[in-house]
Amino acid sequence: MVRLLRAVAVPATLVVLVTLAGVVLGRVYAGSLLTMLVAGAAVGSVLVSVVTRRLPSWLVAPVSVLAMLGWTAVCLRVAATDAQLPGGFVEVAGDAAGNAIPRLLTAMIPVQATPDTVLLPVVAAWLAGLAGAEVALRAGRVLLGYLPPVLLHAGAVYVVGPNAEPAIGATVAVVVTAALGLAVSSRPPDGDPVDGLSPVVRSGLRARLAVASAAGTAVVVALAALLGPAVAALVETRPVDPRRYVQPPQVETLDENPLIRISGWALNPEQELFQVATDLPGGTGPTDPAEGAATDSVGVRIQLAVLSDYDGVTWRVGATYRNAGRILPTTEPAPYATVETVRQEITVSDLSGRLLPAVPTPREVSGARVAYDLGTGTLIRPNGLTPGLRYTVTSARERPDNNLLATANTPAGDAVARVLHVPDGAPEQLRRLATQLAEENGAPYARAAAIEQWLAEHYRLVADAPSGHAYPNLAFFLFGPRNGGGQRGTSEQFAASFAVLGRLAGLPTRVVVGFAAPGSGPVRAADAYAWPEVLFDGLGWVSFDPLPRPDEEPRPVEEDFRPQPEDPPPSEQPEPTLEPTASPPAQAAPGGPADDSGVPTPVLVGGTGGGLLLVVVALLVTLAGLRRAQTRARLRRGDPGHRIAGAWRELTDTLRLAGRPVAADLSATEVATVARATLTEAIRRDATTSGAPDPGATAAVDDLARLINQVGFAPGAASSEQAGTAAEAATTYSRALRATLPRWRRLLWSVHPGPLRWPR
């Protein structure tokens, strides 16, 4: 029994060491298929070496290689069946052999066990087992025989890199397994080999062995003391990712900016691009109305590409595609969105390029080898589209809760800087239009809806408009003369204009190119169009439809767009008419003495100064009266909605009088935050106050922000009591902020002409 245990110790150790390398690599794979295939390669390679141990050494390698080819073929077949890849075995095996290394290093994590991603690990595991078994069993160098499996383990750790947790457990298991294998295999089978030696020789040999053991132990302890801290520190550092040295699949120039293809498709409306058969929840038919009027009479909206990067000339995809298997990585849906499963079978006809159309967000693809960008949820076929290509895609379509859009905020910060970036060189007219549209719409959704409505009401959708969405193209589309080709375009100009105006108004936007497809049937070039999307907190990306309605005649832009000059003109004030203060002196008669009778100079100067003083006083009284009348009209006249809006204008005027004007693109909540901060800073500067803001004043600002949001998102729902609350809130805040100002500024507060002339 002991002899048998010692005989199987080394082969078993080699199998375990090679299998542990598969365990390390399998941490970035989906499922356990790869680990099982590597374990099979470990068992097969070591077993072949054990069985052929009595054969000549030159015969072992060919026999083992033949066995490896057989096991590799089995692995490729199993992986292809599991991934549901199309094509015959020869085609699949040839593709895997030619692309094993780049696809393994560019595959999306978790990696699916497909033929091209399992070929290299299986072959490497077999070769490591073969080399280790030959050195350890045939040559008797057990420790040296452990080197190939250990190198395979190190290679697996390097390939995984920072894409999984440190493989501490597996590495410790390698060390323990190797130590046990050495301990068991190193024991002599029959007694102590020095028993037959003379006592003198035996004593000398044992002394030398003791010295050598002590020296070896000292060397090991010294190396552990010197290298231990450095090795331990590596556990906490982020390893190098080898994937960065391999270029992932790229799209062609045509696919990097598919927005320019819209005009070409519009001129060939009957061209069949692909066939689609859709399995929708509850059957086919019209989909979510939030997808826009362009899809009211169609089955589903199919996404081709998502363009997030804009440089002032071109919208680009800017995606990083990773090779993916049949099952795609999942992402958490938006918290306030419902998810529907949509399954489609698509057959390509004349659609060219590499981009694969699919309903967002795809979760499973069969019938085609794909690469996937997790950030945008778009697919490509690295080998390009070919007529007759058929694939099936299952998607998780998110539908946001429309009831929450009115009060939803948009994210900010570095995470969304890419979709908020406005490149330099934006025409001044675009900036003014964005400011005008956002001026009366504080909430993000209201701003987006205002841009959508403006584009739909003022521009014409045509098929023969030239392609282009650079700044000059958009400026001509938005402001060019109607009789000169301006104010008309394809969905390219509508979507690009919305996205740029949205970013200028502070909204995170992007452009999507896709198709308004039927539930089942052909998808033609006429079905291709572009639409914009806006990112909202908790709701995800929400699509908008700025295209005009077919039965509506667009209004000229000149009727509604009135760009304001940089410096607004001063308010018109009646110039006082001064009455003459003295009669002109009478002319002396010819030859007679001059008439010295007239108004004395002191009286003339005094009268003029007094008149001017009366004019100034009258002007100040007039301004104070106009300001008071303006406040009364805002807070007491009109329906409750108008009165709440008037109270909001009082608040913004108060901030402007205090030297803290708010930007037009801020939401009501953001303005309230600025108002509270302004009051706190003013109280802190004012030595006559207690140093803390009045809770009533800060609460009044929050109440007013809530009421103005209610008026904006639910017109007609405000009551008279709420209007009174808004008026009291505006008055309370204005009084509190005014009290922190110096006395001379408080005196001028009521007669400042600004609120009378500031544009609304």
Residue pairs with C-beta under 8 A, 6 or more apart in sequence:
2 189
3 189
5 184
6 184
6 185
6 187
6 189
9 180
9 181
9 184
9 185
10 136
10 137
10 142
10 145
10 181
10 185
11 46
11 47
11 49
11 50
11 133
11 137
12 181
13 146
13 177
13 178
13 180
13 181
14 42
14 46
14 129
14 132
14 133
14 136
14 145
14 146
14 149
15 39
15 42
15 43
15 46
15 129
16 173
16 177
17 132
17 146
17 149
17 150
17 153
17 174
17 177
17 178
18 38
18 39
18 41
18 42
18 45
18 46
18 125
18 128
18 129
18 132
18 149
18 152
19 35
19 38
19 39
19 42
20 149
20 153
20 170
20 173
20 174
20 177
21 38
21 125
21 128
21 149
21 152
21 153
21 155
21 156
22 34
22 35
22 37
22 38
22 39
22 41
22 42
22 121
22 125
22 156
23 35
23 170
24 153
24 156
24 157
24 160
24 167
24 170
25 34
25 38
25 121
25 156
25 159
25 160
26 32
26 34
26 35
26 38
27 160
27 164
27 165
27 167
28 109
28 110
28 111
28 160
28 163
28 164
29 35
29 110
29 111
29 112
29 113
29 117
30 110
30 111
30 112
30 113
30 325
30 327
31 112
31 113
33 78
33 79
33 82
33 113
33 118
34 113
34 117
34 118
34 121
37 75
37 78
37 79
37 113
37 118
37 121
37 122
38 121
38 122
38 125
40 71
40 75
41 68
41 71
41 75
41 122
41 123
41 125
41 126
41 129
42 125
42 126
42 129
44 67
44 68
44 71
44 126
44 129
45 64
45 67
45 68
45 125
45 126
45 127
45 128
45 129
45 130
45 133
46 129
46 130
46 132
46 133
48 60
48 63
48 64
48 67
48 130
49 60
49 64
49 129
49 130
49 133
49 134
49 137
49 138
50 133
50 137
52 59
52 60
52 63
52 64
53 137
53 138
55 63
57 134
57 138
60 134
60 138
61 130
64 126
64 130
68 123
68 126
68 127
68 130
71 122
71 126
72 119
72 122
72 123
72 126
73 89
73 93
75 115
75 118
75 119
75 122
76 89
76 92
76 93
76 96
76 115
76 118
76 119
77 89
79 113
79 114
79 115
79 117
79 118
80 89
80 92
80 114
80 115
82 113
83 112
83 113
83 114
83 115
83 325
83 326
84 326
84 366
84 367
85 92
85 114
85 115
85 326
85 369
86 367
86 368
87 95
92 115
93 115
95 115
95 116
96 114
96 115
96 116
96 119
97 119
99 116
100 116
100 117
100 119
100 120
101 120
102 246
103 116
103 117
103 323
104 111
104 116
104 117
104 120
104 121
104 159
105 159
105 242
105 243
105 245
105 246
106 243
106 246
106 247
106 248
106 249
106 322
106 323
106 371
107 117
107 322
107 323
107 324
107 325
108 322
108 323
108 324
108 328
108 329
108 371
108 372
108 374
109 163
109 322
109 329
110 329
111 117
111 325
112 324
112 325
112 326
112 327
113 325
114 325
114 326
116 323
117 323
117 325
121 156
124 152
124 155
125 152
127 148
128 148
128 149
128 151
128 152
129 148
129 149
131 145
131 148
132 145
132 146
132 147
132 148
132 149
133 145
134 145
135 141
135 144
135 145
135 147
135 148
136 142
136 144
136 145
136 146
137 145
139 145
142 181
142 182
142 185
142 186
143 182
146 178
146 181
149 174
150 174
150 178
153 170
153 171
153 174
156 167
157 167
157 171
157 239
158 239
158 240
158 242
159 242
160 167
161 239
161 240
161 241
161 242
161 243
162 238
162 239
162 240
162 241
163 241
163 243
166 235
168 235
194 202
194 205
194 206
195 202
197 205
248 320
248 321
248 322
248 323
248 371
249 321
249 322
249 323
249 371
249 380
249 382
250 321
251 317
251 319
251 321
251 353
251 354
251 355
251 380
252 353
252 354
252 384
254 261
254 352
254 353
255 305
255 317
255 353
255 354
255 355
255 380
256 316
256 317
257 307
257 314
257 315
257 316
257 317
258 304
258 305
258 307
258 317
258 353
258 355
258 513
259 307
259 315
259 469
259 492
259 495
259 496
259 511
259 513
259 530
260 467
260 468
260 492
261 513
261 528
262 467
262 490
262 491
262 492
262 513
262 528
262 529
262 530
263 465
263 466
263 467
263 490
263 492
264 467
264 525
265 271
265 273
265 525
265 526
265 528
266 463
266 464
266 490
266 525
266 526
266 528
267 463
267 464
268 525
269 463
269 524
269 525
269 526
270 524
270 525
270 526
271 350
271 524
271 525
272 349
272 350
272 522
272 523
272 524
273 348
273 349
273 350
273 351
273 515
273 523
273 524
273 525
273 527
273 528
274 346
274 347
274 348
274 349
274 350
274 351
274 357
274 522
274 523
275 346
275 347
275 349
275 521
275 522
275 523
276 302
276 344
276 345
276 346
276 347
276 517
276 518
276 520
276 521
276 522
276 523
277 344
277 345
277 346
277 520
278 284
278 299
278 300
278 342
278 343
278 344
278 517
278 519
278 520
279 342
279 343
279 344
280 287
280 299
280 300
280 340
280 342
280 519
281 340
281 341
281 342
284 299
284 519
284 520
285 299
285 519
286 295
286 296
286 297
286 298
286 299
287 295
287 298
287 299
287 300
287 301
288 399
289 296
290 399
290 400
290 402
290 542
290 543
291 301
291 543
291 545
292 301
292 531
292 543
292 544
292 545
292 547
293 545
293 547
293 549
294 516
294 529
294 531
294 545
294 547
295 301
295 516
298 516
298 517
298 518
298 519
298 527
299 517
299 518
299 519
299 520
300 342
300 344
300 359
300 397
300 517
300 519
301 359
301 514
301 515
301 516
301 517
301 543
302 344
302 357
302 358
302 359
302 514
302 515
302 517
302 523
303 357
303 358
303 359
303 360
303 377
303 378
303 512
303 513
303 514
304 355
304 357
304 378
304 513
304 514
304 515
304 528
305 317
305 355
305 376
305 378
305 512
305 513
305 514
306 317
306 319
306 376
306 377
306 378
306 510
306 511
306 512
307 315
307 316
307 317
307 318
307 510
307 511
307 512
307 513
308 316
308 317
308 318
308 376
308 418
308 419
308 510
309 315
309 316
309 317
309 318
309 418
310 316
310 421
310 423
310 499
310 500
311 423
312 423
312 424
312 425
312 426
312 470
312 471
313 470
313 471
314 469
314 470
315 469
315 496
315 499
315 511
317 376
317 378
318 418
319 373
319 375
319 376
319 378
320 373
320 375
321 371
321 372
321 373
321 380
321 382
322 371
322 372
322 373
322 374
323 369
323 370
323 371
323 382
324 365
324 370
324 371
324 372
326 364
326 365
326 366
327 363
327 364
328 362
328 363
328 364
328 365
328 372
329 372
329 374
330 363
330 396
331 361
331 374
333 339
333 396
333 398
333 540
334 398
334 400
334 538
334 539
334 540
335 538
336 400
336 401
336 404
336 538
336 539
337 398
337 399
337 400
337 401
337 539
337 540
338 398
338 399
338 401
339 396
339 397
339 398
339 399
340 396
340 397
340 399
341 394
341 395
341 396
341 397
342 359
342 394
342 395
342 396
342 397
343 392
343 393
343 394
343 395
344 358
344 359
344 392
344 393
344 394
344 395
345 390
345 391
345 392
346 356
346 357
346 358
346 390
346 391
346 392
346 393
347 388
347 389
347 390
348 385
348 386
348 387
348 388
348 389
348 390
349 387
349 522
350 387
351 357
351 385
352 384
352 385
353 384
353 385
354 380
354 381
354 382
354 384
354 385
355 378
355 379
355 380
355 385
356 365
356 368
356 370
356 378
356 379
356 380
356 381
356 385
356 391
356 393
357 514
357 515
357 523
358 365
358 378
358 379
358 393
358 395
359 393
359 395
359 397
360 377
360 395
360 397
360 398
361 377
361 395
361 396
361 397
361 398
362 372
362 377
362 379
362 393
362 394
362 395
363 394
363 395
363 396
364 393
364 394
365 379
365 391
365 392
365 393
365 394
366 391
366 392
367 389
367 390
367 391
367 392
368 381
368 389
368 391
369 381
369 382
369 383
370 379
370 380
370 381
370 382
371 379
371 380
371 381
371 382
372 378
372 379
373 379
379 393
381 389
398 540
400 536
400 539
400 540
400 542
401 539
404 538
404 539
405 445
405 536
405 539
405 542
406 443
406 445
406 446
406 709
406 712
406 713
406 714
407 443
407 445
407 709
407 713
408 444
408 445
408 536
408 537
408 538
408 539
409 444
409 536
409 537
409 667
409 669
410 444
410 506
410 507
410 508
410 534
410 535
410 536
410 537
411 508
411 535
411 537
412 420
416 508
416 535
419 503
419 508
419 509
419 510
419 535
420 503
420 506
420 507
420 508
421 503
422 500
422 503
422 504
425 471
426 471
426 500
426 504
427 471
427 472
427 474
427 475
429 475
429 478
429 479
429 563
430 471
430 474
430 475
430 478
430 500
430 501
430 504
431 504
432 563
432 564
433 454
433 478
433 501
433 561
434 451
434 501
434 504
434 505
434 665
435 504
435 505
435 664
435 665
436 561
436 562
436 563
437 447
437 450
437 451
437 454
437 501
437 505
438 447
438 450
438 505
438 506
438 664
438 665
439 664
439 760
440 450
440 760
441 447
441 449
441 450
441 712
442 666
442 667
442 668
442 670
442 671
442 708
442 709
442 712
443 667
443 668
443 709
443 712
443 713
444 506
444 507
444 534
444 536
444 667
445 536
445 713
446 712
446 713
447 502
447 505
447 506
447 507
447 665
448 502
448 507
448 534
448 544
449 544
451 498
451 501
451 502
451 505
451 544
451 546
452 498
452 544
452 545
452 546
454 560
455 494
455 497
455 498
455 546
455 547
455 548
456 545
456 546
456 547
456 548
456 549
456 552
457 548
457 552
457 554
457 555
458 487
458 554
458 555
458 556
458 557
458 560
459 477
459 478
459 487
459 488
459 489
459 493
459 494
459 548
459 554
459 557
460 487
460 488
460 489
460 548
460 554
461 488
461 489
461 490
461 491
461 494
461 547
461 548
462 488
462 489
462 490
463 490
465 477
465 485
465 488
465 489
465 490
465 493
467 490
467 492
468 492
468 493
469 492
469 493
469 496
473 493
474 493
474 496
474 497
474 500
476 485
476 486
477 486
477 487
477 488
477 489
477 493
477 497
478 486
478 487
478 497
478 557
479 486
479 487
479 557
479 561
480 486
480 487
481 487
482 488
482 556
487 554
487 556
487 557
490 529
491 529
491 530
491 531
491 547
492 530
494 530
494 546
494 547
495 511
495 512
495 530
495 531
495 532
495 546
496 511
496 530
497 546
498 509
498 532
498 544
498 546
499 509
499 510
499 511
499 532
500 509
502 508
502 509
502 532
502 534
503 509
505 665
506 665
506 666
507 534
508 534
508 535
509 532
509 533
509 534
509 535
510 532
510 533
510 535
510 541
511 530
511 531
511 532
511 533
512 530
512 531
512 532
512 533
512 543
513 528
513 529
513 530
514 528
514 529
514 530
514 531
515 523
515 527
515 528
515 529
516 527
516 529
517 523
517 527
529 547
531 543
531 544
531 545
531 546
532 543
532 544
532 546
533 541
533 542
533 543
533 544
534 541
534 542
534 544
535 541
535 542
536 542
548 554
564 759
568 757
568 758
568 759
570 753
570 757
571 753
571 756
571 757
573 619
573 753
576 615
576 618
576 619
578 611
578 615
579 611
581 599
581 604
581 607
581 608
581 611
582 598
582 599
582 604
583 598
583 599
585 595
585 598
586 595
586 597
588 594
588 595
620 751
623 751
623 752
623 753
623 756
624 750
624 751
626 756
627 750
627 751
627 752
627 755
627 756
628 750
630 755
630 756
631 650
633 646
634 643
634 646
634 647
634 649
634 650
635 643
635 646
635 647
635 650
635 726
635 727
635 730
635 731
636 643
636 727
637 643
638 646
639 718
640 718
640 719
640 720
640 722
640 723
641 711
641 715
641 716
641 718
641 723
643 723
643 726
643 727
644 704
644 707
644 708
644 710
644 711
644 718
644 722
644 723
644 726
645 708
645 711
646 727
647 704
647 707
647 708
647 723
647 726
647 727
647 729
647 730
648 668
648 704
648 708
648 726
648 730
649 760
650 730
650 731
650 734
651 671
651 675
651 701
651 704
651 729
651 730
651 733
651 734
652 661
652 662
652 671
653 754
653 755
653 758
654 730
654 733
654 734
654 737
654 738
655 661
655 662
655 671
655 674
655 675
655 678
655 737
656 662
656 754
656 758
657 749
657 752
657 754
657 755
658 678
658 682
658 737
658 741
660 674
660 678
662 670
662 671
662 674
666 674
668 705
668 706
668 708
668 709
668 712
669 705
669 709
671 705
672 701
672 702
672 704
672 705
675 701
675 733
676 693
676 698
676 701
678 737
679 693
679 694
679 697
679 698
679 701
679 733
679 736
679 737
679 740
680 693
682 737
682 740
682 741
683 689
683 690
683 691
683 692
683 693
683 740
684 691
685 740
686 740
686 741
689 739
689 740
693 736
694 732
694 736
696 732
696 736
697 732
697 733
697 736
697 737
700 728
700 729
700 730
700 732
700 733
701 729
701 733
703 725
703 726
703 729
704 726
704 729
704 730
704 733
707 718
707 722
707 725
707 726
707 729
708 726
710 717
710 718
710 722
711 717
711 718
738 746
738 749
739 746
741 749
